[in-house]
Structure formats: C-alpha cells, structure tokens
Amino acid sequence: MMKKLFTLILATMLVSPVFAQLDNVGTRTRFNHNNTERYYGIRLGLNVASLSSDMADMDMNSRAGLAFGGVYGIQLANSMPIWLEPGLYYSEKGGKTHDVNGDRVTCRISYLEIPVVVKYAFDVADDFYVTPFLGGFVSLGIAGKVKEYGPQHSYSTYNNVNRPDAGLRIGCGAEYMMVYAELGFDFGLANISKDDFKRVRTQTFFINVGVDF
C-alpha cells in the first residue's frame, strides 16, 4: 500500500504544474485583498497515527495510513488574508503494539472526517505563500479491523471503540501557484473507548499534498 501511496503523491506533484499553466491569469490572484475570493482543492496524504490512553496497556504506537479528500476555502475579510477552510476526507488512523506474549497487534480505524480550519496567508515571495492554520475536526468511523498475529485472528475495531471522534487540528501549509503542501497534527479530544474505566484518544501527524483551483 505504501508504494502505491507514494506513487500517487509523486504523480500529483508532477501533474500539478501542468494544471497551473492552465490558469487563465497565469499568476496567483487568490490572495488579492480587493475582493472576497474562494477556492477548491484536492488533497492526498499520509497519516502517521497512534492511540493514547491513560492505561499503558491501551497505548498503541504509530502506524501509517492513507488520507484523501477535498477542501473549500473562502476569504473571511477583504482587507486581510484570513481564510476559512472546511473539508471532507477519508482518513485512516489507529495504531500498532504487541500483546503480553510479544505478538504483534494492529488496529485500523477508517474515518469519514470533516476538518474546519482558519488560515492566515503570509506572502513570502512572488506566488509563494506560507499558511499556518488552526481549527478542529469531527469524524465518524466507517470501517475498521483489529488483527492479532498470535494466534492469528481479526475482529471489528468497533467491538472496543466508538465510531465518533473529534479534536483539534494545527499545522502549516505552503503554496506556489496552484501546488499546495502541508504538515499538521490532530489531537483527538474525544474518548473513543467503550470501556467506561479507560480513556483512549487518537493522535495523528499528517502530510498532505494537492492542487487548488
């Protein structure tokens, strides 16, 4: 899966300049402060996710997962480069660890996720912007599986965790012409454990690349 992911990311980066050449004005006008502007974007990325708990036996180390989706941005003020950006993603989270016998255990949680962030665009150079952002996310689990490798068996993630999740999102992006990339972190605030005596939260470092129109 990882080879396919990096192939898709590389393909996106290679074709993005081609789309940029199709822009009618040839230069970035999206951060023109004279008029309220909007944009649409597509994103493809990599999640490095883990699960954090108040009990050591429930902690899970990071595992890689896929993320992709789209965003919509609208400038909040004509006089300032402040943007509101909601999105809709498919996002894979979870973690991996070892049981008491040392056998590997992996947990995959696939979410339909809606992040909403506020961005500020710093005009660093011609057509190049740095965009720190802060906001939050809500998500709903749509698939998931736990695999235990000794003895080998698997079962639904939702035997142990709840489907809804929510938290904070922070990060920073960079954009040149229509090509966009960002790094960020999701802090899960909701307790996703079904056990009333245990607290489990998601934590996710993510890298996304894409194109804005």
HUNORUR-V161819 format. One record per residue. N is the residue number from 1. RES is the residue in three letters. D_LAST is the distance of its C-alpha to the last C-alpha in whole Angstrom. Layout:
BEGIN
n=N res=RES d_last=D_LAST
n=N res=RES d_last=D_LAST
END
This chain:
BEGIN
n=1 res=MET d_last=28
n=2 res=MET d_last=27
n=3 res=LYS d_last=27
n=4 res=LYS d_last=25
n=5 res=LEU d_last=23
n=6 res=PHE d_last=23
n=7 res=THR d_last=22
n=8 res=LEU d_last=19
n=9 res=ILE d_last=18
n=10 res=LEU d_last=19
n=11 res=ALA d_last=18
n=12 res=THR d_last=14
n=13 res=MET d_last=15
n=14 res=LEU d_last=16
n=15 res=VAL d_last=14
n=16 res=SER d_last=11
n=17 res=PRO d_last=12
n=18 res=VAL d_last=12
n=19 res=PHE d_last=9
n=20 res=ALA d_last=9
n=21 res=GLN d_last=12
n=22 res=LEU d_last=10
n=23 res=ASP d_last=8
n=24 res=ASN d_last=11
n=25 res=VAL d_last=12
n=26 res=GLY d_last=12
n=27 res=THR d_last=12
n=28 res=ARG d_last=10
n=29 res=THR d_last=11
n=30 res=ARG d_last=9
n=31 res=PHE d_last=13
n=32 res=ASN d_last=15
n=33 res=HIS d_last=17
n=34 res=ASN d_last=19
n=35 res=ASN d_last=17
n=36 res=THR d_last=15
n=37 res=GLU d_last=11
n=38 res=ARG d_last=9
n=39 res=TYR d_last=6
n=40 res=TYR d_last=5
n=41 res=GLY d_last=6
n=42 res=ILE d_last=9
n=43 res=ARG d_last=12
n=44 res=LEU d_last=15
n=45 res=GLY d_last=18
n=46 res=LEU d_last=22
n=47 res=ASN d_last=24
n=48 res=VAL d_last=27
n=49 res=ALA d_last=29
n=50 res=SER d_last=33
n=51 res=LEU d_last=35
n=52 res=SER d_last=37
n=53 res=SER d_last=40
n=54 res=ASP d_last=43
n=55 res=MET d_last=45
n=56 res=ALA d_last=45
n=57 res=ASP d_last=46
n=58 res=MET d_last=43
n=59 res=ASP d_last=40
n=60 res=MET d_last=38
n=61 res=ASN d_last=37
n=62 res=SER d_last=33
n=63 res=ARG d_last=32
n=64 res=ALA d_last=28
n=65 res=GLY d_last=26
n=66 res=LEU d_last=23
n=67 res=ALA d_last=20
n=68 res=PHE d_last=17
n=69 res=GLY d_last=14
n=70 res=GLY d_last=11
n=71 res=VAL d_last=10
n=72 res=TYR d_last=10
n=73 res=GLY d_last=10
n=74 res=ILE d_last=12
n=75 res=GLN d_last=14
n=76 res=LEU d_last=18
n=77 res=ALA d_last=20
n=78 res=ASN d_last=19
n=79 res=SER d_last=22
n=80 res=MET d_last=20
n=81 res=PRO d_last=17
n=82 res=ILE d_last=17
n=83 res=TRP d_last=15
n=84 res=LEU d_last=16
n=85 res=GLU d_last=14
n=86 res=PRO d_last=15
n=87 res=GLY d_last=14
n=88 res=LEU d_last=16
n=89 res=TYR d_last=18
n=90 res=TYR d_last=20
n=91 res=SER d_last=22
n=92 res=GLU d_last=26
n=93 res=LYS d_last=28
n=94 res=GLY d_last=32
n=95 res=GLY d_last=34
n=96 res=LYS d_last=37
n=97 res=THR d_last=41
n=98 res=HIS d_last=44
n=99 res=ASP d_last=47
n=100 res=VAL d_last=51
n=101 res=ASN d_last=52
n=102 res=GLY d_last=49
n=103 res=ASP d_last=47
n=104 res=ARG d_last=43
n=105 res=VAL d_last=42
n=106 res=THR d_last=38
n=107 res=CYS d_last=36
n=108 res=ARG d_last=32
n=109 res=ILE d_last=31
n=110 res=SER d_last=28
n=111 res=TYR d_last=26
n=112 res=LEU d_last=23
n=113 res=GLU d_last=22
n=114 res=ILE d_last=20
n=115 res=PRO d_last=19
n=116 res=VAL d_last=19
n=117 res=VAL d_last=18
n=118 res=VAL d_last=18
n=119 res=LYS d_last=17
n=120 res=TYR d_last=18
n=121 res=ALA d_last=16
n=122 res=PHE d_last=19
n=123 res=ASP d_last=18
n=124 res=VAL d_last=20
n=125 res=ALA d_last=20
n=126 res=ASP d_last=18
n=127 res=ASP d_last=14
n=128 res=PHE d_last=15
n=129 res=TYR d_last=15
n=130 res=VAL d_last=17
n=131 res=THR d_last=16
n=132 res=PRO d_last=19
n=133 res=PHE d_last=19
n=134 res=LEU d_last=22
n=135 res=GLY d_last=22
n=136 res=GLY d_last=23
n=137 res=PHE d_last=23
n=138 res=VAL d_last=25
n=139 res=SER d_last=25
n=140 res=LEU d_last=28
n=141 res=GLY d_last=29
n=142 res=ILE d_last=29
n=143 res=ALA d_last=31
n=144 res=GLY d_last=33
n=145 res=LYS d_last=36
n=146 res=VAL d_last=39
n=147 res=LYS d_last=40
n=148 res=GLU d_last=44
n=149 res=TYR d_last=45
n=150 res=GLY d_last=49
n=151 res=PRO d_last=50
n=152 res=GLN d_last=47
n=153 res=HIS d_last=45
n=154 res=SER d_last=42
n=155 res=TYR d_last=41
n=156 res=SER d_last=39
n=157 res=THR d_last=37
n=158 res=TYR d_last=38
n=159 res=ASN d_last=41
n=160 res=ASN d_last=41
n=161 res=VAL d_last=38
n=162 res=ASN d_last=36
n=163 res=ARG d_last=33
n=164 res=PRO d_last=31
n=165 res=ASP d_last=30
n=166 res=ALA d_last=28
n=167 res=GLY d_last=28
n=168 res=LEU d_last=26
n=169 res=ARG d_last=23
n=170 res=ILE d_last=23
n=171 res=GLY d_last=21
n=172 res=CYS d_last=19
n=173 res=GLY d_last=16
n=174 res=ALA d_last=15
n=175 res=GLU d_last=12
n=176 res=TYR d_last=12
n=177 res=MET d_last=10
n=178 res=MET d_last=7
n=179 res=VAL d_last=9
n=180 res=TYR d_last=11
n=181 res=ALA d_last=14
n=182 res=GLU d_last=16
n=183 res=LEU d_last=20
n=184 res=GLY d_last=22
n=185 res=PHE d_last=25
n=186 res=ASP d_last=25
n=187 res=PHE d_last=29
n=188 res=GLY d_last=30
n=189 res=LEU d_last=32
n=190 res=ALA d_last=34
n=191 res=ASN d_last=37
n=192 res=ILE d_last=36
n=193 res=SER d_last=40
n=194 res=LYS d_last=42
n=195 res=ASP d_last=45
n=196 res=ASP d_last=46
n=197 res=PHE d_last=47
n=198 res=LYS d_last=44
n=199 res=ARG d_last=41
n=200 res=VAL d_last=38
n=201 res=ARG d_last=35
n=202 res=THR d_last=31
n=203 res=GLN d_last=30
n=204 res=THR d_last=27
n=205 res=PHE d_last=26
n=206 res=PHE d_last=22
n=207 res=ILE d_last=20
n=208 res=ASN d_last=16
n=209 res=VAL d_last=14
n=210 res=GLY d_last=10
n=211 res=VAL d_last=7
n=212 res=ASP d_last=4
n=213 res=PHE d_last=0
END
